[in-house]
Amino acid sequence: MPVAVITGASRGFGNALAHALATRGWNLVVDAREPTALAAAADEIRAHAGAVVAVAGDVSDPSHRTAVREAVESLGGLDLLVNNASVLGPSPQPTLDRYPADEIERVLRVNTVAPLALTQLLLPRLVAAAGTVVNLSSDAAVEAYPGWGGYGASKAALDQLTAVLAAEQPALRVYAFDPGDMRTDLHQQAFPGEDISDRPPPEAMVPALLRLLDTGPPSGRYRAADLLTGAGPAR
Ligand SMILES: NC(=O)c1ccc[n+]([C@@H]2O[C@H](COP(=O)([O-])OP(=O)(O)OC[C@H]3O[C@@H](n4cnc5c(N)ncnc54)[C@H](OP(=O)(O)O)[C@@H]3O)[C@@H](O)[C@H]2O)c1
């Protein structure tokens, strides 16, 4: 059975992906900060089949990342790491002239530094399996939307880490994956008080990532919208 780590799998896209991979017979290590929600989510994912190891904690905490690695060892290896857990930052998002430095440091720690640190920790297992790393990106990484400077900068930096890691680790597939807008908690935080019911649910974007995994194109940045219509890699 292949093994995947999915960070931030208690809800949203990470949760939808965990269900899809479990249905396909993958064994999983999943995390999130809030332990009760994570345990409930893990029980539901476990109902499909296979092993699901839930490790509650914050991806920006080094001891939590070590616990994730120990969970991977308990499953005997690793084929796929999905760095999905992210925070938006303050809601509503402040413009850069008044973005608090401690808040942007927190966004960068969770969205950018933690995925790299977790990848470093799990790299030997990923290389041994000629595995895949998927880092969740956003259109805010490449578009200059007012108010999105903190979150967008964290995703732009993650895109560059993804590209350089891909160049350094030719034995791996290393993808930045932009799922597009999804009706999730994070998206609601970005549009506080607005009706976001016209956005697609995260389940609608999972087939795009499954297509990426199934077809295994070269490392690079891919958008769900292109994958769903069969188009090639994005910029
Ligand atoms: N929704 C969109 O429109 C959209 C668009 C483009 C890209 N994305 C990206 O897609 C990914 C998934 O987003 P989503 O919308 O599904 O978010 P979400 O619904 O808010 O879910 C986020 C998940 O990550 C966990 N999490 C958050 N911070 C964490 C931390 N520090 N350590 C461990 N777990 C943490 C959350 O659980 P806890 O709160 O319990 O920790 C939850 O399970 C993110 O990378 C996001 O940037 C989303």
The ligand as a Gaussian input file, in Angstrom:
#p B3LYP/6-31G(d) Opt

LIG

0 1
 N       -9.876000      27.716000      -0.252000
 C       -9.373000      28.333000      -1.314000
 O      -10.094000      29.065000      -2.036000
 C       -7.922000      28.145000      -1.671000
 C       -7.466000      28.732000      -2.862000
 C       -6.130000      28.561000      -3.215000
 C       -5.298000      27.806000      -2.418000
 N       -5.774000      27.245000      -1.251000
 C       -4.854000      26.435000      -0.447000
 O       -5.413000      25.147000      -0.289000
 C       -4.946000      24.574000       0.951000
 C       -6.122000      24.073000       1.761000
 O       -6.904000      25.197000       2.126000
 P       -8.415000      25.061000       2.623000
 O       -9.150000      26.167000       1.974000
 O       -8.877000      23.661000       2.491000
 O       -8.227000      25.451000       4.177000
 P       -9.124000      25.101000       5.469000
 O      -10.470000      24.623000       5.075000
 O       -9.006000      26.279000       6.359000
 O       -8.347000      23.847000       6.109000
 C       -7.049000      24.011000       6.592000
 C       -6.602000      22.731000       7.265000
 O       -5.266000      22.919000       7.715000
 C       -5.204000      22.778000       9.132000
 N       -4.185000      23.710000       9.630000
 C       -4.194000      25.061000       9.552000
 N       -3.091000      25.563000      10.113000
 C       -2.355000      24.506000      10.532000
 C       -1.105000      24.381000      11.190000
 N       -0.387000      25.458000      11.533000
 N       -0.644000      23.141000      11.461000
 C       -1.360000      22.048000      11.119000
 N       -2.549000      22.106000      10.508000
 C       -3.040000      23.326000      10.218000
 C       -6.635000      23.046000       9.618000
 O       -6.948000      22.447000      10.867000
 P       -6.672000      23.230000      12.274000
 O       -7.283000      24.594000      12.122000
 O       -7.307000      22.370000      13.333000
 O       -5.184000      23.281000      12.401000
 C       -7.421000      22.381000       8.491000
 O       -7.418000      20.976000       8.650000
 C       -4.142000      25.681000       1.646000
 O       -2.771000      25.490000       1.389000
 C       -4.621000      26.945000       0.967000
 O       -3.661000      27.967000       1.025000
 C       -7.065000      27.403000      -0.866000

